[in-house]
Amino acid sequence: MQRYVYTARRFLWVIVGVVALLLVSGAAAAYGEYVGTFESSATIWVQRNSQDLLQTHAVQTDVPSVPDFLTPGSEYAESFTQLVQTQAFLRSAIERTSLTAGLAGARDQLSYLDDIRKRFKIQALGTNLVKVSYRADSPEVAFEMVAAALAIRDERAAAAQIASTSMTSTLYTKELDLAQQKSTRAQADLDQFNATHTPPLDAAEAYRQQQLRTASDVAQARVDDLRAALDRMAVVSTLLEVGQSADVQVIDAPALQPQPSGGLRQAILVFGIVMAGAVTLVAILIVLGTLLTASVASEADLERLGAVTVVASIPELARRGRGDSPDLADTLAGFAFGSVAKPVLVGDQPAATEAAS
């Protein structure tokens, strides 16, 4: 340990210079990261029906007896985060912003999309509150990305609901076509029977006529029921669209932020990385300086030689001048009052003198 301390003292100014250089460069990089980052965000209120207010999220539940509830806010944030992970969603968002040329001119579009993905931040602020933010080099790009992402998400949700209702409507439409065919066929059979049988009818003919009339009435009733179901589906589709707009409301719309924001954490991270590199570099310098030095710095260095045993140390006093010879009185006075320079170590082998650095 003494050797490393000696090396640190020996190269103190080199270490100070390196740390100062890295400190200045790290501070400059952190400041550039802070002043060059702009963030735009939107706050969204998510409201769900009572049966969907709390849903057990079994994937995140480690203990089966302790349920983990997924609130409307966290559900919206999770679904939005999953959309951001897809390339199609990011490409659609970029196409609506000024980053279209940047994506088209990128050599590695996957890396470009990955950088865009890392700039998004979606977090649930409470049971029903969600915040969506984006960091960019300019306030315009940050605003455009948040606005485009919200618009595309709403469009996808509306399209999914329309597709769901469209499938049901298609099913009812096919059922209606079949019911109309059956009703037409039943009415045709009844009309044909009435045309070929004139009253008075016997008991068998009257019974057959009643059967045909009942079949025609049942088929017509089925047609009427399916038409009413189709009308109800149209009303349900309209209610779903209105309900979607009421369930998800943008409380704070994204806006242009002329002042730098959102880059403090990244600036601290950059500065911390540079300082960690400075500490590592100083440690490497001290270790290499200690291992490569050929001078004797302490008694421990002599003991490591193996053939030398340290018996005592004699103080070596600094001379007043180059041509002055040491005087006994001055030597004793200097030894008594502490003006001691570096010690000369003498062992049972020929004397070893510490070389002054």
C-alpha positions as YAML, in Angstrom:
chain: A
units: angstrom
residues:
- id: 1
  name: MET
  ca: [0.00, 0.00, 0.00]
- id: 2
  name: GLN
  ca: [2.90, 2.37, 0.77]
- id: 3
  name: ARG
  ca: [4.26, 1.91, -2.74]
- id: 4
  name: TYR
  ca: [0.95, 2.98, -4.29]
- id: 5
  name: VAL
  ca: [0.74, 6.01, -2.00]
- id: 6
  name: TYR
  ca: [4.29, 6.94, -2.94]
- id: 7
  name: THR
  ca: [3.49, 6.60, -6.65]
- id: 8
  name: ALA
  ca: [0.36, 8.71, -6.23]
- id: 9
  name: ARG
  ca: [2.36, 11.44, -4.54]
- id: 10
  name: ARG
  ca: [5.09, 11.18, -7.13]
- id: 11
  name: PHE
  ca: [2.69, 11.59, -10.06]
- id: 12
  name: LEU
  ca: [0.31, 13.90, -8.21]
- id: 13
  name: TRP
  ca: [0.31, 16.64, -10.84]
- id: 14
  name: VAL
  ca: [-0.18, 14.14, -13.64]
- id: 15
  name: ILE
  ca: [-3.18, 12.70, -11.81]
- id: 16
  name: VAL
  ca: [-4.57, 16.15, -11.11]
- id: 17
  name: GLY
  ca: [-4.18, 17.09, -14.77]
- id: 18
  name: VAL
  ca: [-5.93, 13.94, -15.99]
- id: 19
  name: VAL
  ca: [-8.82, 14.35, -13.54]
- id: 20
  name: ALA
  ca: [-9.17, 18.04, -14.41]
- id: 21
  name: LEU
  ca: [-9.21, 17.29, -18.14]
- id: 22
  name: LEU
  ca: [-11.85, 14.59, -17.77]
- id: 23
  name: LEU
  ca: [-13.84, 16.74, -15.37]
- id: 24
  name: VAL
  ca: [-14.00, 19.60, -17.87]
- id: 25
  name: SER
  ca: [-14.86, 17.29, -20.78]
- id: 26
  name: GLY
  ca: [-17.51, 15.46, -18.74]
- id: 27
  name: ALA
  ca: [-19.09, 18.70, -17.59]
- id: 28
  name: ALA
  ca: [-19.14, 19.99, -21.18]
- id: 29
  name: ALA
  ca: [-20.71, 16.77, -22.46]
- id: 30
  name: ALA
  ca: [-23.33, 16.79, -19.69]
- id: 31
  name: TYR
  ca: [-24.15, 20.44, -20.33]
- id: 32
  name: GLY
  ca: [-24.48, 19.79, -24.06]
- id: 33
  name: GLU
  ca: [-26.79, 16.86, -23.35]
- id: 34
  name: TYR
  ca: [-28.94, 18.98, -21.05]
- id: 35
  name: VAL
  ca: [-29.30, 22.09, -23.23]
- id: 36
  name: GLY
  ca: [-29.79, 20.00, -26.39]
- id: 37
  name: THR
  ca: [-32.69, 17.86, -25.11]
- id: 38
  name: PHE
  ca: [-36.33, 18.88, -25.46]
- id: 39
  name: GLU
  ca: [-39.24, 16.88, -24.11]
- id: 40
  name: SER
  ca: [-42.91, 17.00, -24.97]
- id: 41
  name: SER
  ca: [-45.51, 15.08, -22.98]
- id: 42
  name: ALA
  ca: [-49.23, 14.41, -22.80]
- id: 43
  name: THR
  ca: [-51.30, 13.47, -19.76]
- id: 44
  name: ILE
  ca: [-54.18, 11.05, -20.43]
- id: 45
  name: TRP
  ca: [-57.15, 10.14, -18.25]
- id: 46
  name: VAL
  ca: [-58.35, 6.55, -18.75]
- id: 47
  name: GLN
  ca: [-61.78, 5.54, -17.48]
- id: 48
  name: ARG
  ca: [-63.20, 2.03, -17.65]
- id: 49
  name: ASN
  ca: [-66.48, 0.40, -16.68]
- id: 50
  name: SER
  ca: [-66.84, -0.98, -13.17]
- id: 51
  name: GLN
  ca: [-66.33, -4.61, -14.24]
- id: 52
  name: ASP
  ca: [-63.04, -3.66, -15.92]
- id: 53
  name: LEU
  ca: [-61.81, -1.29, -13.23]
- id: 54
  name: LEU
  ca: [-59.57, -3.86, -11.57]
- id: 55
  name: GLN
  ca: [-58.28, -6.87, -13.41]
- id: 56
  name: THR
  ca: [-56.00, -9.46, -11.92]
- id: 57
  name: HIS
  ca: [-52.70, -9.55, -13.77]
- id: 58
  name: ALA
  ca: [-51.60, -13.14, -13.16]
- id: 59
  name: VAL
  ca: [-48.31, -12.78, -15.04]
- id: 60
  name: GLN
  ca: [-46.92, -10.34, -12.49]
- id: 61
  name: THR
  ca: [-48.27, -12.19, -9.46]
- id: 62
  name: ASP
  ca: [-45.50, -14.14, -7.76]
- id: 63
  name: VAL
  ca: [-47.65, -15.33, -4.83]
- id: 64
  name: PRO
  ca: [-50.98, -16.87, -5.92]
- id: 65
  name: SER
  ca: [-52.69, -15.81, -2.69]
- id: 66
  name: VAL
  ca: [-51.73, -12.16, -3.23]
- id: 67
  name: PRO
  ca: [-53.38, -10.78, -6.38]
- id: 68
  name: ASP
  ca: [-51.75, -8.07, -8.45]
- id: 69
  name: PHE
  ca: [-54.38, -5.71, -9.83]
- id: 70
  name: LEU
  ca: [-54.06, -4.08, -13.21]
- id: 71
  name: THR
  ca: [-55.76, -0.68, -13.10]
- id: 72
  name: PRO
  ca: [-57.06, 1.20, -16.17]
- id: 73
  name: GLY
  ca: [-54.03, 3.49, -16.13]
- id: 74
  name: SER
  ca: [-51.48, 0.68, -15.97]
- id: 75
  name: GLU
  ca: [-53.41, -1.31, -18.58]
- id: 76
  name: TYR
  ca: [-53.34, 1.65, -20.99]
- id: 77
  name: ALA
  ca: [-49.65, 2.27, -20.29]
- id: 78
  name: GLU
  ca: [-48.77, -1.39, -20.85]
- id: 79
  name: SER
  ca: [-50.69, -1.62, -24.13]
- id: 80
  name: PHE
  ca: [-49.12, 1.65, -25.33]
- id: 81
  name: THR
  ca: [-45.64, 0.38, -24.41]
- id: 82
  name: GLN
  ca: [-46.25, -2.81, -26.38]
- id: 83
  name: LEU
  ca: [-47.27, -0.75, -29.41]
- id: 84
  name: VAL
  ca: [-44.06, 1.27, -29.18]
- id: 85
  name: GLN
  ca: [-42.08, -1.98, -29.31]
- id: 86
  name: THR
  ca: [-43.40, -2.71, -32.81]
- id: 87
  name: GLN
  ca: [-41.71, -1.39, -35.94]
- id: 88
  name: ALA
  ca: [-44.99, -0.80, -37.77]
- id: 89
  name: PHE
  ca: [-46.22, 1.58, -35.08]
- id: 90
  name: LEU
  ca: [-42.96, 3.54, -35.07]
- id: 91
  name: ARG
  ca: [-42.86, 3.76, -38.85]
- id: 92
  name: SER
  ca: [-46.44, 5.03, -38.93]
- id: 93
  name: ALA
  ca: [-45.60, 7.66, -36.31]
- id: 94
  name: ILE
  ca: [-42.43, 8.76, -38.12]
- id: 95
  name: GLU
  ca: [-44.31, 9.11, -41.42]
- id: 96
  name: ARG
  ca: [-46.45, 11.83, -39.80]
- id: 97
  name: THR
  ca: [-43.45, 13.84, -38.55]
- id: 98
  name: SER
  ca: [-40.41, 15.59, -39.96]
- id: 99
  name: LEU
  ca: [-38.27, 12.50, -39.28]
- id: 100
  name: THR
  ca: [-39.42, 10.80, -42.48]
- id: 101
  name: ALA
  ca: [-36.33, 11.90, -44.40]
- id: 102
  name: GLY
  ca: [-34.08, 10.77, -41.55]
- id: 103
  name: LEU
  ca: [-35.57, 7.27, -41.56]
- id: 104
  name: ALA
  ca: [-35.36, 7.01, -45.35]
- id: 105
  name: GLY
  ca: [-31.71, 8.10, -45.37]
- id: 106
  name: ALA
  ca: [-30.60, 5.93, -42.43]
- id: 107
  name: ARG
  ca: [-28.16, 3.16, -43.32]
- id: 108
  name: ASP
  ca: [-29.40, 0.94, -40.52]
- id: 109
  name: GLN
  ca: [-33.11, 1.56, -40.13]
- id: 110
  name: LEU
  ca: [-33.43, -0.96, -37.29]
- id: 111
  name: SER
  ca: [-30.90, 0.98, -35.20]
- id: 112
  name: TYR
  ca: [-32.67, 4.21, -36.10]
- id: 113
  name: LEU
  ca: [-36.02, 2.81, -34.95]
- id: 114
  name: ASP
  ca: [-34.42, 1.45, -31.80]
- id: 115
  name: ASP
  ca: [-33.11, 4.93, -30.96]
- id: 116
  name: ILE
  ca: [-36.59, 6.36, -31.55]
- id: 117
  name: ARG
  ca: [-38.06, 3.67, -29.29]
- id: 118
  name: LYS
  ca: [-35.69, 4.50, -26.42]
- id: 119
  name: ARG
  ca: [-36.77, 8.14, -26.49]
- id: 120
  name: PHE
  ca: [-40.37, 7.25, -25.61]
- id: 121
  name: LYS
  ca: [-41.41, 7.06, -21.98]
- id: 122
  name: ILE
  ca: [-44.83, 5.79, -20.93]
- id: 123
  name: GLN
  ca: [-45.66, 5.65, -17.24]
- id: 124
  name: ALA
  ca: [-48.82, 5.25, -15.18]
- id: 125
  name: LEU
  ca: [-49.11, 8.11, -12.70]
- id: 126
  name: GLY
  ca: [-52.06, 6.64, -10.83]
- id: 127
  name: THR
  ca: [-55.14, 4.48, -11.15]
- id: 128
  name: ASN
  ca: [-56.46, 6.35, -14.18]
- id: 129
  name: LEU
  ca: [-53.67, 8.76, -15.15]
- id: 130
  name: VAL
  ca: [-50.99, 8.04, -17.78]
- id: 131
  name: LYS
  ca: [-48.15, 10.20, -19.05]
- id: 132
  name: VAL
  ca: [-46.63, 9.77, -22.53]
- id: 133
  name: SER
  ca: [-43.43, 11.72, -23.25]
- id: 134
  name: TYR
  ca: [-40.74, 11.85, -25.93]
- id: 135
  name: ARG
  ca: [-37.22, 13.32, -25.90]
- id: 136
  name: ALA
  ca: [-35.71, 14.82, -29.04]
- id: 137
  name: ASP
  ca: [-33.06, 17.25, -30.22]
- id: 138
  name: SER
  ca: [-35.67, 19.83, -31.17]
- id: 139
  name: PRO
  ca: [-39.01, 20.81, -29.58]
- id: 140
  name: GLU
  ca: [-40.86, 20.38, -32.90]
- id: 141
  name: VAL
  ca: [-39.87, 16.74, -33.28]
- id: 142
  name: ALA
  ca: [-40.80, 15.94, -29.68]
- id: 143
  name: PHE
  ca: [-44.24, 17.51, -30.12]
- id: 144
  name: GLU
  ca: [-44.84, 15.78, -33.45]
- id: 145
  name: MET
  ca: [-43.89, 12.32, -32.15]
- id: 146
  name: VAL
  ca: [-46.18, 12.49, -29.10]
- id: 147
  name: ALA
  ca: [-49.11, 13.81, -31.14]
- id: 148
  name: ALA
  ca: [-48.61, 11.19, -33.86]
- id: 149
  name: ALA
  ca: [-48.30, 8.34, -31.36]
- id: 150
  name: LEU
  ca: [-51.53, 9.30, -29.59]
- id: 151
  name: ALA
  ca: [-53.41, 9.67, -32.86]
- id: 152
  name: ILE
  ca: [-52.24, 6.31, -34.21]
- id: 153
  name: ARG
  ca: [-53.08, 4.55, -30.96]
- id: 154
  name: ASP
  ca: [-56.63, 5.96, -30.99]
- id: 155
  name: GLU
  ca: [-57.06, 5.01, -34.64]
- id: 156
  name: ARG
  ca: [-55.94, 1.46, -33.96]
- id: 157
  name: ALA
  ca: [-58.30, 1.13, -30.99]
- id: 158
  name: ALA
  ca: [-61.24, 2.46, -33.05]
- id: 159
  name: ALA
  ca: [-60.35, 0.16, -35.95]
- id: 160
  name: ALA
  ca: [-60.24, -2.85, -33.62]
- id: 161
  name: GLN
  ca: [-63.69, -2.04, -32.25]
- id: 162
  name: ILE
  ca: [-65.10, -1.48, -35.73]
- id: 163
  name: ALA
  ca: [-63.61, -4.79, -36.88]
- id: 164
  name: SER
  ca: [-65.21, -6.55, -33.92]
- id: 165
  name: THR
  ca: [-68.65, -5.10, -34.61]
- id: 166
  name: SER
  ca: [-68.20, -5.68, -38.34]
- id: 167
  name: MET
  ca: [-67.65, -9.39, -37.79]
- id: 168
  name: THR
  ca: [-70.87, -9.62, -35.77]
- id: 169
  name: SER
  ca: [-72.75, -7.56, -38.34]
- id: 170
  name: THR
  ca: [-71.47, -9.82, -41.12]
- id: 171
  name: LEU
  ca: [-72.67, -12.87, -39.24]
- id: 172
  name: TYR
  ca: [-76.12, -11.37, -38.74]
- id: 173
  name: THR
  ca: [-76.24, -10.32, -42.41]
- id: 174
  name: LYS
  ca: [-75.56, -13.87, -43.58]
- id: 175
  name: GLU
  ca: [-78.19, -15.20, -41.19]
- id: 176
  name: LEU
  ca: [-80.64, -12.64, -42.52]
- id: 177
  name: ASP
  ca: [-80.01, -13.71, -46.11]
- id: 178
  name: LEU
  ca: [-80.68, -17.34, -45.24]
- id: 179
  name: ALA
  ca: [-83.79, -16.42, -43.27]
- id: 180
  name: GLN
  ca: [-85.14, -14.38, -46.17]
- id: 181
  name: GLN
  ca: [-84.60, -17.28, -48.54]
- id: 182
  name: LYS
  ca: [-86.46, -19.62, -46.20]
- id: 183
  name: SER
  ca: [-89.26, -17.08, -45.78]
- id: 184
  name: THR
  ca: [-89.58, -16.64, -49.54]
- id: 185
  name: ARG
  ca: [-89.64, -20.39, -50.07]
- id: 186
  name: ALA
  ca: [-92.25, -20.90, -47.37]
- id: 187
  name: GLN
  ca: [-94.46, -18.17, -48.77]
- id: 188
  name: ALA
  ca: [-94.10, -19.63, -52.27]
- id: 189
  name: ASP
  ca: [-95.16, -23.07, -51.00]
- id: 190
  name: LEU
  ca: [-98.20, -21.53, -49.33]
- id: 191
  name: ASP
  ca: [-99.15, -19.58, -52.43]
- id: 192
  name: GLN
  ca: [-98.78, -22.67, -54.61]
- id: 193
  name: PHE
  ca: [-100.98, -24.69, -52.26]
- id: 194
  name: ASN
  ca: [-103.65, -22.02, -52.23]
- id: 195
  name: ALA
  ca: [-103.57, -21.84, -56.02]
- id: 196
  name: THR
  ca: [-104.05, -25.59, -56.46]
- id: 197
  name: HIS
  ca: [-106.59, -26.12, -53.70]
- id: 198
  name: THR
  ca: [-109.87, -24.30, -53.70]
- id: 199
  name: PRO
  ca: [-112.30, -24.32, -50.82]
- id: 200
  name: PRO
  ca: [-114.03, -26.13, -49.37]
- id: 201
  name: LEU
  ca: [-110.99, -28.05, -48.07]
- id: 202
  name: ASP
  ca: [-111.12, -31.37, -46.33]
- id: 203
  name: ALA
  ca: [-109.48, -32.00, -42.99]
- id: 204
  name: ALA
  ca: [-106.16, -33.15, -44.47]
- id: 205
  name: GLU
  ca: [-105.92, -30.23, -46.85]
- id: 206
  name: ALA
  ca: [-106.83, -27.75, -44.10]
- id: 207
  name: TYR
  ca: [-104.15, -29.24, -41.86]
- id: 208
  name: ARG
  ca: [-101.55, -28.98, -44.65]
- id: 209
  name: GLN
  ca: [-102.53, -25.37, -45.34]
- id: 210
  name: GLN
  ca: [-102.18, -24.53, -41.66]
- id: 211
  name: GLN
  ca: [-98.69, -26.09, -41.59]
- id: 212
  name: LEU
  ca: [-97.54, -24.03, -44.58]
- id: 213
  name: ARG
  ca: [-98.98, -20.83, -43.12]
- id: 214
  name: THR
  ca: [-97.26, -21.47, -39.77]
- id: 215
  name: ALA
  ca: [-93.90, -22.15, -41.50]
- id: 216
  name: SER
  ca: [-94.22, -18.91, -43.48]
- id: 217
  name: ASP
  ca: [-95.06, -16.92, -40.34]
- id: 218
  name: VAL
  ca: [-92.10, -18.42, -38.42]
- id: 219
  name: ALA
  ca: [-89.70, -17.66, -41.28]
- id: 220
  name: GLN
  ca: [-90.97, -14.09, -41.50]
- id: 221
  name: ALA
  ca: [-90.60, -13.67, -37.73]
- id: 222
  name: ARG
  ca: [-86.97, -14.87, -37.99]
- id: 223
  name: VAL
  ca: [-86.35, -12.26, -40.68]
- id: 224
  name: ASP
  ca: [-87.82, -9.54, -38.50]
- id: 225
  name: ASP
  ca: [-85.68, -10.62, -35.52]
- id: 226
  name: LEU
  ca: [-82.47, -10.54, -37.54]
- id: 227
  name: ARG
  ca: [-83.29, -7.11, -38.93]
- id: 228
  name: ALA
  ca: [-83.83, -5.83, -35.39]
- id: 229
  name: ALA
  ca: [-80.49, -7.37, -34.35]
- id: 230
  name: LEU
  ca: [-78.73, -5.56, -37.19]
- id: 231
  name: ASP
  ca: [-80.29, -2.30, -36.11]
- id: 232
  name: ARG
  ca: [-79.12, -2.91, -32.55]
- id: 233
  name: MET
  ca: [-75.58, -3.63, -33.80]
- id: 234
  name: ALA
  ca: [-75.51, -0.27, -35.55]
- id: 235
  name: VAL
  ca: [-76.55, 1.42, -32.31]
- id: 236
  name: VAL
  ca: [-73.94, -0.55, -30.34]
- id: 237
  name: SER
  ca: [-71.20, 0.44, -32.79]
- id: 238
  name: THR
  ca: [-72.13, 4.09, -32.35]
- id: 239
  name: LEU
  ca: [-72.18, 3.73, -28.58]
- id: 240
  name: LEU
  ca: [-68.75, 2.07, -28.63]
- id: 241
  name: GLU
  ca: [-67.26, 4.95, -30.58]
- id: 242
  name: VAL
  ca: [-68.78, 7.46, -28.18]
- id: 243
  name: GLY
  ca: [-67.70, 5.37, -25.21]
- id: 244
  name: GLN
  ca: [-64.14, 5.12, -26.48]
- id: 245
  name: SER
  ca: [-63.88, 8.89, -26.74]
- id: 246
  name: ALA
  ca: [-65.26, 9.20, -23.20]
- id: 247
  name: ASP
  ca: [-63.04, 6.46, -21.75]
- id: 248
  name: VAL
  ca: [-59.76, 7.95, -22.99]
- id: 249
  name: GLN
  ca: [-59.41, 11.71, -22.60]
- id: 250
  name: VAL
  ca: [-56.28, 13.78, -23.17]
- id: 251
  name: ILE
  ca: [-56.14, 16.08, -20.16]
- id: 252
  name: ASP
  ca: [-52.88, 17.84, -21.06]
- id: 253
  name: ALA
  ca: [-52.27, 17.86, -24.80]
- id: 254
  name: PRO
  ca: [-48.67, 17.81, -26.10]
- id: 255
  name: ALA
  ca: [-47.18, 21.25, -26.70]
- id: 256
  name: LEU
  ca: [-43.98, 22.82, -27.98]
- id: 257
  name: GLN
  ca: [-41.45, 23.31, -25.18]
- id: 258
  name: PRO
  ca: [-38.99, 26.07, -26.17]
- id: 259
  name: GLN
  ca: [-36.90, 25.55, -23.04]
- id: 260
  name: PRO
  ca: [-34.66, 22.47, -22.60]
- id: 261
  name: SER
  ca: [-36.30, 19.78, -20.51]
- id: 262
  name: GLY
  ca: [-36.07, 16.08, -19.92]
- id: 263
  name: GLY
  ca: [-32.27, 15.89, -20.29]
- id: 264
  name: LEU
  ca: [-31.23, 16.17, -16.64]
- id: 265
  name: ARG
  ca: [-31.11, 12.42, -16.04]
- id: 266
  name: GLN
  ca: [-29.14, 11.81, -19.23]
- id: 267
  name: ALA
  ca: [-26.73, 14.63, -18.35]
- id: 268
  name: ILE
  ca: [-26.12, 13.13, -14.91]
- id: 269
  name: LEU
  ca: [-25.57, 9.72, -16.51]
- id: 270
  name: VAL
  ca: [-23.02, 11.13, -18.99]
- id: 271
  name: PHE
  ca: [-21.16, 13.00, -16.26]
- id: 272
  name: GLY
  ca: [-21.14, 9.93, -14.02]
- id: 273
  name: ILE
  ca: [-19.72, 7.75, -16.80]
- id: 274
  name: VAL
  ca: [-16.94, 10.24, -17.48]
- id: 275
  name: MET
  ca: [-16.06, 10.48, -13.79]
- id: 276
  name: ALA
  ca: [-16.06, 6.70, -13.45]
- id: 277
  name: GLY
  ca: [-13.68, 6.58, -16.39]
- id: 278
  name: ALA
  ca: [-11.46, 9.19, -14.70]
- id: 279
  name: VAL
  ca: [-11.27, 7.14, -11.49]
- id: 280
  name: THR
  ca: [-10.47, 4.00, -13.47]
- id: 281
  name: LEU
  ca: [-7.76, 5.78, -15.46]
- id: 282
  name: VAL
  ca: [-6.15, 7.20, -12.31]
- id: 283
  name: ALA
  ca: [-6.13, 3.74, -10.73]
- id: 284
  name: ILE
  ca: [-4.49, 2.27, -13.84]
- id: 285
  name: LEU
  ca: [-1.84, 5.03, -13.82]
- id: 286
  name: ILE
  ca: [-1.01, 4.44, -10.17]
- id: 287
  name: VAL
  ca: [-0.76, 0.66, -10.61]
- id: 288
  name: LEU
  ca: [1.38, 0.89, -13.74]
- id: 289
  name: GLY
  ca: [3.58, 3.57, -12.18]
- id: 290
  name: THR
  ca: [4.13, 1.40, -9.12]
- id: 291
  name: LEU
  ca: [4.90, -1.75, -11.09]
- id: 292
  name: LEU
  ca: [7.25, -0.06, -13.55]
- id: 293
  name: THR
  ca: [9.22, 2.09, -11.11]
- id: 294
  name: ALA
  ca: [12.81, 1.00, -10.32]
- id: 295
  name: SER
  ca: [13.42, 3.16, -7.22]
- id: 296
  name: VAL
  ca: [13.18, 2.16, -3.55]
- id: 297
  name: ALA
  ca: [10.40, 4.05, -1.88]
- id: 298
  name: SER
  ca: [10.22, 2.54, 1.62]
- id: 299
  name: GLU
  ca: [11.50, -0.14, 3.95]
- id: 300
  name: ALA
  ca: [8.93, -2.52, 2.51]
- id: 301
  name: ASP
  ca: [10.64, -2.28, -0.88]
- id: 302
  name: LEU
  ca: [13.99, -3.29, 0.72]
- id: 303
  name: GLU
  ca: [12.42, -6.19, 2.58]
- id: 304
  name: ARG
  ca: [10.99, -7.50, -0.69]
- id: 305
  name: LEU
  ca: [14.55, -7.80, -2.00]
- id: 306
  name: GLY
  ca: [15.07, -10.77, 0.31]
- id: 307
  name: ALA
  ca: [18.82, -10.38, 0.92]
- id: 308
  name: VAL
  ca: [18.52, -7.14, 2.86]
- id: 309
  name: THR
  ca: [17.49, -6.84, 6.48]
- id: 310
  name: VAL
  ca: [16.60, -3.36, 7.71]
- id: 311
  name: VAL
  ca: [18.25, -2.65, 11.06]
- id: 312
  name: ALA
  ca: [17.75, 1.09, 11.41]
- id: 313
  name: SER
  ca: [17.23, 4.27, 9.41]
- id: 314
  name: ILE
  ca: [19.47, 7.34, 9.44]
- id: 315
  name: PRO
  ca: [17.91, 10.67, 8.50]
- id: 316
  name: GLU
  ca: [19.40, 12.43, 5.52]
- id: 317
  name: LEU
  ca: [19.43, 16.23, 5.77]
- id: 318
  name: ALA
  ca: [19.17, 18.53, 2.83]
- id: 319
  name: ARG
  ca: [22.22, 20.65, 2.22]
- id: 320
  name: ARG
  ca: [22.07, 24.41, 2.13]
- id: 321
  name: GLY
  ca: [23.97, 24.64, -1.12]
- id: 322
  name: ARG
  ca: [25.76, 22.50, -3.60]
- id: 323
  name: GLY
  ca: [29.25, 23.49, -2.44]
- id: 324
  name: ASP
  ca: [28.55, 23.59, 1.28]
- id: 325
  name: SER
  ca: [29.79, 20.71, 3.41]
- id: 326
  name: PRO
  ca: [27.55, 19.57, 6.24]
- id: 327
  name: ASP
  ca: [28.46, 20.87, 9.69]
- id: 328
  name: LEU
  ca: [28.00, 18.69, 12.78]
- id: 329
  name: ALA
  ca: [26.17, 21.40, 14.70]
- id: 330
  name: ASP
  ca: [23.84, 22.10, 11.81]
- id: 331
  name: THR
  ca: [23.21, 18.40, 11.38]
- id: 332
  name: LEU
  ca: [22.32, 17.87, 15.03]
- id: 333
  name: ALA
  ca: [20.17, 20.99, 15.10]
- id: 334
  name: GLY
  ca: [18.34, 19.92, 11.99]
- id: 335
  name: PHE
  ca: [17.78, 16.46, 13.40]
- id: 336
  name: ALA
  ca: [16.51, 17.92, 16.69]
- id: 337
  name: PHE
  ca: [14.13, 20.44, 15.08]
- id: 338
  name: GLY
  ca: [12.78, 18.08, 12.41]
- id: 339
  name: SER
  ca: [14.30, 19.42, 9.18]
- id: 340
  name: VAL
  ca: [14.77, 15.86, 8.00]
- id: 341
  name: ALA
  ca: [14.71, 14.95, 4.34]
- id: 342
  name: LYS
  ca: [14.55, 11.35, 3.21]
- id: 343
  name: PRO
  ca: [16.03, 8.44, 5.19]
- id: 344
  name: VAL
  ca: [18.96, 6.32, 4.12]
- id: 345
  name: LEU
  ca: [18.38, 2.65, 4.95]
- id: 346
  name: VAL
  ca: [21.35, 0.53, 6.04]
- id: 347
  name: GLY
  ca: [21.27, -3.22, 6.44]
- id: 348
  name: ASP
  ca: [23.72, -6.04, 7.18]
- id: 349
  name: GLN
  ca: [24.62, -5.95, 3.49]
- id: 350
  name: PRO
  ca: [26.33, -3.00, 1.79]
- id: 351
  name: ALA
  ca: [24.39, 0.19, 2.55]
- id: 352
  name: ALA
  ca: [21.41, 0.96, 0.32]
- id: 353
  name: THR
  ca: [20.56, 4.59, -0.13]
- id: 354
  name: GLU
  ca: [17.13, 5.80, -1.29]
- id: 355
  name: ALA
  ca: [17.30, 7.70, -4.52]
- id: 356
  name: ALA
  ca: [15.57, 11.03, -4.37]
- id: 357
  name: SER
  ca: [12.97, 11.45, -7.05]
...
